[in-house]
Amino acid sequence: MGQESRKRSLLHFFFLLIAFQLPFFYLSHRHIHDDEPAIDLVTVGNENATNISFNGSERVEFLHVSDRVFPRWNKPLPCYNVTIVRPKLGWHRAQNLKQPTKEGLFFVKLLKTGSTTGASIHLRIARNLAKRRGVSPICRTRHLHGWAGRRMYNFGQRDLEHSFLWTLLREPTPRYISEFFHFQVSRKNVSATDDNIIEFLRHGTHSDRHYLSWLTLRGYRKATSRVETTLQYILDDYDFMGILERLDESVVALQMILNVSLADVLSVSSKLNGGHDDGQYQKKCFLIQPSFVSSGVQAFLESEEWQEYIGPEQALYNAVNRSLDRTIDALGREIFAQKLLAYQQAMKAVSLRCQNVRFPCSESGERRSETDCLAADMGCGFECLDQVSNELNLW
């Protein structure tokens, strides 16, 4: 073989090697590890388009997600012993809570969706149910941040008869803005310039569409997944999904679906800690800076680029919002209104009585070693909530 032939053969082998390695390089360097089954690509398009609105600007949503009624839970509530793989750390530590399990009470804790409140209610239900069932110290629960699918919790393998799965959503665009100010500005001291915010929205930690990647039980890849199918599966796979902007209604709907007492769904507002975070990051208390949107960022949020990106998450949010309405109708508007009023009155009593709850971070930003919380900054003020429940006969 001549020298030129050998060169051509080596070049041919080199390019084949690159072509073979590229897919593996791509998969290993994505922020979200694609260890979940992918769904085939489909063109996003539907003649049943509906208008969505952000700050008064109408946009067209080219995705159809069928809403549904979240049914009453007509089985015994799932309450099992906690799973402990690291006994010295306690049930509430991540090393134990992130162990896969098929049975229990499951809450998918999304970022910046009021999920600390959701997790607090979730833990209170688990704690109170455990006391009634004689299970110690709490019913088996999953409630930390993370992927619902095989990336972490693998809820797709759960026992449908012996587990309850739910979550809270928020208007998706404000959620992204809040995420930037919480994690970038407040904790990392990143300047809230237009360029930094827009760069985060385009290429940030969860630019793979947070709701789809974290909520799916069946697999999602931004570049290849069949979006409408993924959205419909998400809505259909959960036992309940609530809305932060309709938190009171969502909590009462959850109460009625589970058939638990009003005492079980009370919570103490984390705003009582002076606006600080949970004190876990770097073992420090960070003051959370308020979010704002400049005219430049607003223009980007109204652009076709952002509307195309946010469309699937907005479609899911809209479908959950409609589903909440249908669920309230199915539960009965009259009885629901009565329970909603009772809940709001009880929460007013909580806000008056439970002012001195010890959170992980004090109002002045000092980290406390002793708190009144069930875990981290979740389930705080449980003893005060018990007292209010006893006084108002809410059990």
C-alpha positions in Angstrom: 0.0 0.0 0.0 1.4 3.4 -1.0 1.9 6.3 1.4 -1.1 8.2 0.0 -3.4 5.2 0.3 -2.3 4.7 3.9 -3.0 8.4 4.6 -6.5 8.1 3.1 -7.2 4.9 5.2 -6.0 6.6 8.4 -8.2 9.7 7.7 -11.2 7.5 6.9 -10.7 5.6 10.2 -10.3 8.9 12.1 -13.5 10.3 10.8 -15.4 7.1 11.5 -14.1 7.1 15.1 -15.3 10.7 15.5 -18.7 9.9 14.1 -19.0 7.0 16.5 -17.9 8.9 19.6 -20.0 12.1 19.0 -23.3 10.8 20.3 -21.6 9.5 23.5 -19.9 12.8 24.0 -23.2 14.6 23.6 -25.0 12.4 26.1 -22.3 12.5 28.7 -22.1 16.3 28.6 -25.7 17.3 28.8 -26.8 18.9 32.0 -29.8 16.5 32.3 -28.5 13.0 32.0 -30.6 11.2 29.4 -31.0 7.9 31.2 -34.7 7.9 30.6 -36.3 6.3 27.5 -36.7 8.8 24.7 -39.9 9.5 22.8 -40.0 10.0 19.1 -39.8 13.5 17.6 -43.0 15.1 16.4 -43.7 18.5 14.8 -45.5 20.7 17.3 -48.7 21.9 15.6 -52.4 21.8 16.1 -55.4 23.4 14.5 -57.0 23.7 18.0 -54.8 26.6 19.0 -55.7 28.7 22.0 -54.5 32.1 23.1 -52.3 32.5 26.1 -51.4 35.8 27.8 -48.4 37.2 29.5 -48.6 40.7 30.8 -51.4 41.5 28.4 -49.6 40.2 25.3 -51.6 37.5 23.5 -49.7 34.6 22.1 -50.8 31.4 20.3 -50.3 28.1 22.0 -50.0 25.4 19.4 -50.2 22.5 21.8 -53.2 20.6 22.9 -53.3 18.9 26.4 -56.6 17.4 27.5 -57.6 18.4 31.0 -59.0 15.8 33.4 -60.7 15.4 36.8 -58.4 14.3 39.7 -60.6 11.6 41.4 -61.1 11.0 45.1 -58.7 8.6 46.6 -61.0 5.7 47.4 -58.3 3.4 49.0 -56.6 3.5 52.4 -54.0 6.2 52.4 -50.5 4.7 51.8 -48.6 4.9 55.1 -45.5 2.7 55.4 -42.4 2.6 57.5 -39.6 4.9 56.4 -36.7 3.5 54.4 -33.4 3.9 56.2 -30.1 3.0 54.6 -28.1 5.4 56.7 -29.5 5.0 60.2 -27.2 7.5 61.8 -28.4 10.3 59.5 -32.1 10.1 60.4 -35.2 9.6 58.1 -35.2 13.2 56.9 -31.7 13.3 55.3 -31.3 13.1 51.6 -29.3 9.9 51.7 -32.4 8.1 53.0 -35.1 10.2 51.2 -33.7 9.8 47.7 -33.7 6.0 47.9 -36.2 4.5 45.3 -39.4 3.1 46.7 -42.6 2.0 45.1 -44.9 2.7 48.0 -45.7 5.8 50.0 -46.6 9.5 49.8 -44.8 11.2 46.9 -44.5 14.9 46.3 -42.4 16.2 43.3 -40.8 19.4 44.6 -40.2 21.6 41.6 -38.1 24.8 41.8 -39.8 28.1 42.8 -43.4 26.9 42.6 -44.3 27.3 46.3 -43.0 23.8 46.7 -41.7 24.4 50.2 -45.3 25.1 51.3 -46.4 22.0 49.3 -43.8 19.9 50.9 -44.8 21.2 54.4 -48.4 20.2 53.8 -47.2 16.9 52.4 -45.1 16.2 55.5 -47.8 17.3 57.9 -50.2 14.8 56.3 -47.5 12.1 56.5 -46.8 12.9 60.2 -50.4 13.1 61.3 -51.3 9.9 59.4 -48.4 8.1 61.0 -49.7 9.1 64.5 -53.1 7.7 63.7 -51.7 4.5 62.2 -49.1 3.9 64.9 -46.2 4.3 62.5 -43.1 6.0 63.8 -41.7 8.5 63.2 -43.6 9.4 59.9 -45.1 7.7 56.9 -42.7 6.9 54.1 -42.5 10.0 52.0 -40.5 11.5 49.1 -40.5 15.3 49.0 -37.1 16.7 48.1 -36.1 18.5 44.9 -35.4 16.2 42.0 -36.5 14.3 38.9 -39.6 12.2 39.2 -38.4 9.7 36.5 -35.5 7.3 36.4 -33.0 10.1 36.8 -33.7 10.0 40.5 -37.0 8.8 42.1 -38.2 6.5 39.4 -41.9 7.1 40.2 -42.8 5.4 37.0 -42.3 2.1 38.8 -44.5 3.0 41.7 -47.3 0.8 43.0 -50.4 2.7 41.9 -52.5 1.1 44.6 -50.1 1.9 47.4 -48.7 5.4 46.5 -50.1 8.9 46.0 -48.2 11.3 43.7 -48.8 15.0 43.4 -47.1 18.3 42.8 -47.6 22.1 42.5 -47.1 24.2 39.4 -46.7 27.9 38.9 -47.0 30.2 35.9 -43.8 29.1 34.1 -42.3 32.4 33.0 -42.4 34.0 36.5 -41.0 30.7 37.8 -37.9 31.1 35.6 -37.4 34.7 36.6 -37.7 33.7 40.3 -35.2 30.9 39.8 -32.7 33.3 38.5 -33.0 35.7 41.3 -33.0 33.0 44.0 -30.0 30.9 42.8 -28.0 33.4 40.8 -28.5 36.8 42.3 -29.2 35.9 46.0 -26.8 33.0 46.4 -24.1 33.6 43.9 -24.2 37.4 43.7 -24.7 37.5 40.0 -25.8 41.0 38.7 -29.3 41.1 37.5 -28.5 42.7 34.1 -30.6 42.1 31.1 -27.8 40.1 29.4 -27.3 37.9 32.5 -31.1 37.2 32.8 -31.5 36.5 29.1 -28.4 34.3 29.0 -29.9 32.3 32.0 -33.2 31.9 30.3 -31.5 30.7 27.1 -28.8 28.4 28.6 -29.4 28.1 32.3 -29.5 25.1 34.5 -33.0 24.1 33.5 -33.2 25.3 29.9 -34.3 21.8 29.0 -37.9 22.8 30.1 -38.0 22.3 33.9 -41.6 21.0 34.1 -41.2 18.4 31.4 -37.8 17.1 32.5 -38.6 16.9 36.2 -42.2 15.8 36.1 -42.1 13.1 33.4 -42.2 9.5 34.6 -41.7 8.1 31.1 -38.7 10.0 29.7 -38.1 13.3 28.0 -35.4 14.7 25.8 -35.8 18.3 24.7 -34.4 17.7 21.2 -36.2 14.5 20.3 -39.3 13.9 22.5 -42.8 14.0 21.3 -43.9 17.1 23.2 -47.7 16.7 23.2 -47.4 13.1 24.2 -45.0 13.9 27.0 -47.3 16.6 28.4 -50.4 14.4 28.3 -48.6 11.6 30.0 -47.5 13.9 32.8 -51.0 15.2 33.5 -52.4 11.6 33.4 -49.7 10.0 35.6 -50.3 12.2 38.7 -52.9 11.7 41.3 -53.2 15.4 41.8 -51.6 18.6 40.5 -52.2 22.0 42.1 -51.6 25.6 41.1 -49.6 28.1 43.2 -51.6 31.0 42.0 -54.7 29.2 43.4 -53.0 27.7 46.4 -56.0 27.8 48.8 -58.2 26.0 46.3 -55.5 23.5 45.5 -55.0 22.7 49.2 -58.7 22.2 49.8 -59.0 20.1 46.7 -56.2 17.9 48.0 -57.8 17.7 51.4 -61.1 16.5 49.8 -59.4 14.1 47.4 -57.5 12.4 50.3 -60.4 12.8 52.7 -58.2 14.1 55.5 -59.0 16.7 58.2 -58.5 20.4 57.9 -55.8 20.0 60.7 -53.8 17.9 58.3 -53.3 20.5 55.6 -52.4 23.6 57.6 -49.0 25.2 57.2 -47.0 28.1 58.5 -45.7 30.7 56.0 -41.9 30.6 55.4 -42.1 34.4 55.0 -41.8 34.6 58.8 -38.1 33.8 58.5 -37.4 37.4 57.2 -37.1 36.4 53.6 -34.1 34.1 53.9 -33.6 30.7 52.3 -33.3 27.4 54.1 -29.7 27.8 55.2 -28.6 24.6 53.5 -26.5 26.1 50.7 -22.9 26.5 52.0 -24.4 26.2 55.5 -25.3 29.9 55.3 -28.4 32.0 55.3 -28.9 34.0 52.2 -31.4 36.9 51.9 -33.6 36.2 48.8 -33.6 39.3 46.6 -37.0 40.3 45.1 -37.5 39.6 41.4 -38.0 42.3 38.8 -38.3 42.5 35.0 -36.8 45.4 33.0 -38.3 46.6 29.7 -35.4 44.8 27.9 -36.1 41.5 29.6 -39.9 42.0 29.1 -39.3 42.4 25.3 -37.4 39.1 25.3 -40.2 37.4 27.2 -42.6 38.6 24.6 -40.4 37.4 21.7 -41.2 34.5 19.5 -38.0 32.8 20.7 -39.2 32.7 24.3 -42.8 32.0 23.5 -41.8 29.0 21.4 -39.6 27.7 24.3 -42.1 28.3 27.1 -45.1 27.0 25.1 -45.0 23.4 26.3 -44.7 24.4 30.0 -47.5 27.0 29.6 -49.7 24.4 27.9 -49.2 22.0 30.9 -49.9 24.8 33.4 -53.1 25.8 31.5 -54.3 22.2 31.4 -53.7 21.7 35.1 -55.6 25.0 35.8 -58.6 23.7 33.8 -58.3 20.4 35.6 -58.5 22.1 38.9 -61.8 23.7 37.8 -63.2 20.4 36.7 -62.1 18.7 39.9 -63.8 21.3 42.0 -67.0 20.8 40.0 -66.7 17.0 40.6 -66.2 17.5 44.3 -69.2 19.8 44.5 -69.1 23.5 44.3 -71.2 24.1 47.4 -69.4 21.8 49.8 -66.1 23.0 48.3 -66.9 26.6 49.0 -67.7 25.7 52.6 -64.4 23.9 53.1 -62.5 26.7 51.4 -63.9 29.2 53.8 -63.1 27.0 56.8 -59.5 26.6 55.5 -59.0 30.3 55.0 -60.4 31.1 58.5 -58.1 28.5 60.0 -55.1 29.9 58.2 -55.9 33.4 59.6 -55.8 31.9 63.0 -52.5 30.3 62.2 -51.0 33.6 61.0 -52.1 35.2 64.3 -51.0 32.4 66.6 -47.8 31.0 65.0 -45.6 34.1 64.9 -42.7 32.8 66.9 -41.9 29.6 64.9 -38.2 28.9 64.7 -37.0 28.4 61.1 -33.5 27.3 60.1 -32.6 31.0 59.5 -33.6 33.8 61.8 -35.0 37.1 60.6 -31.5 38.6 61.0 -29.9 35.9 58.9 -28.4 33.7 61.6 -28.4 29.9 61.1 -30.2 28.1 64.0 -29.2 24.6 65.3 -32.6 24.1 66.8 -35.8 24.6 64.8 -39.6 23.9 65.0 -39.5 22.1 61.6 -40.0 18.5 60.6 -37.2 18.6 58.1 -35.0 21.5 57.0 -37.4 24.5 56.4 -40.4 22.2 55.7 -43.2 21.3 58.1 -42.3 24.2 60.4 -44.5 25.2 63.4 -46.1 21.7 63.6 -46.7 22.0 67.4 -48.3 25.4 67.0 -50.5 24.0 64.2 -51.5 21.2 66.5 -52.6 23.8 69.1 -54.6 25.8 66.7 -56.2 22.6 65.4 -57.1 21.6 68.9 -58.6 25.0 69.8 -60.7 25.1 66.6 -61.6 21.4 66.7 -60.2 20.9 63.2 -59.3 17.2 63.5 
